[in-house]
Amino acid sequence: MNECEQSEKISAYHDGELPAALRQEIERHLEQCLRCQAELEELRELSASVRALPMPQASPVVLARLHRQVDQLTARSIYRLMEAGAAVAAAVLVICVVALSRQGPVPSPAPAPWEAQATYGASVDLASGGPETVLAGWTVQDLGNGEHE
């Protein structure tokens, strides 16, 4: 076991994972430290041994079975997600319906003066409204009896 404080960085150096400045620092250290040199050599030999091993090959039947299983898992996950989304939507709908049913009827806004006169025949002072109300009142009166106020 290497007791050098730099030994923890030797594996990262071997794998090319260090930034340039730290890589240069380790290279300077390796020139002086026999323990770290030995550890680096062991890592290189181990990597060479692993590269020399034959790569296992799966048969087409095994690959097809694996692909089918992955596709089935993916489809099941999507269906579960859709079921959960539908359940949440249904719960929100039920909550909204219950909340709206507890509110009771919504009162209608009072009609504008010209609307009251046009729909209910009410006698309303149209001059007290804005220009649009006055214009609408004249239109209603014209349609009703052909006269202006």
N, C-alpha and C positions, 0 to 999 in steps of 0.2 A: 504494500500500500504506500502510495506516495504522500509524504507528509509536507510537501512544499505548498506554500500558500497560493501559488499560481496554478496548481494542478487542476483546480476546478475549471479552469478556462481552456485546458488542453483539448478536451473533446469538442468544444465549440470552435476552437482554432482548426482542428482537423476537419470539421464539417463545413468550414468556410462561413461561419455564422457571426464572426466578430467584425466590428467596424474597423476601418483601415488603421486608425491610430492605435487601437488596442491590439490589433494583429501585429503591428510593428513592435509593440512593447513585448508581446509574447515571443516573437522571433529573436529579439535581443536576449530575453531570458533563456530561451532554449540553447543559445550559444554557450551559456555558462552552467546550466543545471542538468546534470547527468540523469537525475531521477525523471524529470519531465521529458527528456529526450527518449528515455526508455519507455515511458508511458505512451508517447506519441508513436513510437515504433510498434508497440503492441496494438494500438488502434489501427495503424496502417495494415499490419498483418491480418488482423481480424476482418477488416473491410475487404482485403484481397481474398480471404477465404470465403466470405459470404458471396462475393461476386463470382467466384469459381463454381459455386453450387449450381446444379441445373435448375432452371425455372420450371416449377410444376405447371402442367397443362391440364385444364379441365376438359372433359369430353363434351361434345356438342349437346348430348342429352342432359348432362348436369347443368350446363350453361342455360339451356332452354328452361329447365325446371326452376333454376334460380330466378331467371327473368320473370317467369309466371308468378312466382311467389312475391316478388317485389311489386309487380303490377297489382296483384290482389291486395297487398297491404296498402298501397297507395289509394286504390279505389275505396277500401274500407275506411281509411282515414278521411277521405273527402266526404263519404256518406255520413260519418259521425259528425263532421263539422257542419254539414247541411242540416242534420237533425237538430243539433244544438242551436243553430241559428233560427230554425223554424220554431223551436220551443221558446226561445227568447222573444221572438216576434209575437207569438201567440200570447205570452204573458203580458207583454206591453199592451197589446190590443185589449185584453181583458181588464187590465188596470185602467186604461183610458175609458172604456165603456162604463165601468163602475163609477169612476170619478165624475163622468158627465151625467150619469143617471142620478147622482146625489145632488147635483146642482139645481135641478128643477128647470122649469122653462125660463128661457132668456127673454126679458121684457123687450118689446119692440120700441124703437126710438119714436119720440113724438114726431108726427109728420110736420113738414115745413108748412107755413101758412097757405101757400098756394096749393100744396097737396091736399090740405084739409078742405079747402074750398072746392077743388076739382073732384075729389072723391066722395066727400060727405055733404057737399052743398052748404058747408058752414059759412057763416058770414064772418070774414076775417079782414082786418085792416091791412091790406097789402102794401100800403105806402110805408108802413113801419119797418118793412124788411129791406134788404139790400136791393141793388139794381136788378139782380137776377130774379128776385122774388117779385118785384114790381112788374117786370117784363112777363114773367110766367103768369102772374095774376091777370094782366091785360089779355094774354092769349086765352086763358080760361074763360074770361068774361066774353071775349069776342066769339068764342066758340059757342058759348051759352046763349047770348042774346044779341050779339052784334054791336054792343056799346062799350065805351071806355068810361072809366071813373072820372 
